[in-house]
Amino acid sequence: MTASSHYPRYVSDLMALYDHSQRKLLGSGVFYDFLEPEVDLEQVALRRQREFVGDKLYTPKEEDWLRGWHLLYRRPQGQAGNIVKEFESVYDICEKIWEKFLNPLGQNDSKTAPQELAIAFNNPEVTDLRIYQIHDQDILNGRLIISRRSNGETTTLIFLYD
């Protein structure tokens, strides 16, 4: 497993929209990895969650974070992707996450984010897509989307709010 400083355009575009938290716990973030087929995608997702939250806040409450970790959705094999509808189907938490999912820059632009999300997550090359709940059992709540393409490109999008 490796991370790259040279991202595919679809990842760079997602980062421009969603990666403005600078790993300050709250907000959204984007990660990119190139994975071999045998790498467990859930373990990568858990590692990215921990990295996003930061060891200082994650380690003392690791057990709480793990209790708040749940697979909410896994795209069935062969099903065409529709990430906005898939995300909406497991949306049951704070309005901030839904707003930031559809309008991350807060400019009332209802077209850019869905288009960029579709390019990243609805591509036929995506062979595995999952949406997880993340929660610290206290006040922090969020979602993590992770997808792997047939060539090993793996994209993770995290939202975390109080």
N, C-alpha and C positions, 0 to 999 in steps of 0.2 A: 504494500500500500504506500502510495506516495502522494504528496500534495504538490501542486505545480504553481509556479509564479506566472506561467503563460497559460491563461485560461482560454477556453473556447469562447467565442463571442456571446453565446447564450448565457454563459456564466458571468461574464463581465457585465452584460446588460442587467442581469439580476442583481449583481453587486451594486450597480449604480442606483438601483431602485431601493434595495433592502438592506444593504450592508453599511448602515451609518451609526451603529451602536458603538463601534470601536471596542467591542467586548466589555461594555460597561454594565453588564447584567441585563438591563431592561432594553426592550426594543426588538430589533430583528437583525439577523445575520445570515450570511451565505458562506458555505464551505464547498470546496471542490477536492475530490480525490480520484485517483485512478486505481481501481481495485481488480485484483485477480478474481476469477469466478468463485473460488472456494472461500473467499473472505466473507464472514458473517455480517450481513448488512445491519442487523440490529446492534451488534457490538460497535460498529462504526457510528451509528446514530447516537448511542449512549456516550461514546467518547466525545463526539461533537457537542452534545448537550453539556457535558462536564466542562469542556473547553470554553463554551459560550458563557456559562455561569461563572466560571473561575474557581480555582481550587480553594481560595479563601472562603468563599461562601458555600461551595459544594461539599467539601470534605467534612466539615462538622455536622452536616445534615444529610450525608450520603444516603442513609437508610430512608429518610423521608422522601428524598428525590426518587429513589428506586421504587418506593410504594406508590408514588404519583406517576409512574411511567406505565402507560398502557397503549397497546396497539389498538387504534380506533378503526383503521381502514387499511386494507391491502387490495390493490387493484387485481381483479381476476385475470389470469393468463389469457391473452388474446383479446381482451376488451380494449376498445379504443379509449384513449384518455380524454378526460374533460376535468382538468384539475380544479376549476372554479366550482363546478357542481360537486365534485368529490370532497373538496374542502368544506363546502356548505353542508354536505350531508353529515358531517361530524362536528359542525359548529354549534356549540351550546354554551359558550362562555362569553367573557366580556366583549363588549362592543368594540373596544380598542383593537383587538386582534382582527376582527372582520374588517374594520376601517383600514387598518394598516395593510391587510392582505390585498384589498382592492384599490387602495389609494395611498400608497406608501409615502409619497412626497407631500400629501396634504394639499394638492392643488386642484381638487375637484376634477381630476382627469380619470374618467371611468374606463378609458380604452387602453392606455399604455400597459398597466400592470397585467390585466387579463391576457393581452397579446404576448407579453414577455413570459408570463407563466406558461402559456400554451406552448410556446417555442421550447421552453426548457422541459416541461413535464408531460406534454401530450404527444411528443415525437414518437413515431412507431418503433424507434430504436430503444425506447424505455422498456426494459423487460421486468422491472420490479419497482413498484412505487408503494410507499407506505406512509401513513400519517399516524403520528403518536401524540398522545397527551403528555405534557410535562407539567409537573406540579410539585411544589415543595412541602405540601401538606400544611401550609400556613397561609401565605398571601399571594405567592407567585404562581401564575398559571400561564400555560401556553400550548403551542403546537409545534411539532417538528415534522417536516416533510422531507423524505429522502427517496431518491430514485437512482437506479443504476441502469445504464445503457448496455447494450450487447457488447460494446467495445471496452467496457470497464469504467467509463466516465461516470462518476457518482456526484450528485449534487444534493446538498442539504440546505434547507431553508428553515430557520428557527424564528419563532415569535415568542416573546416572554414579557408579560405585563403583570402589574399588581392590581 
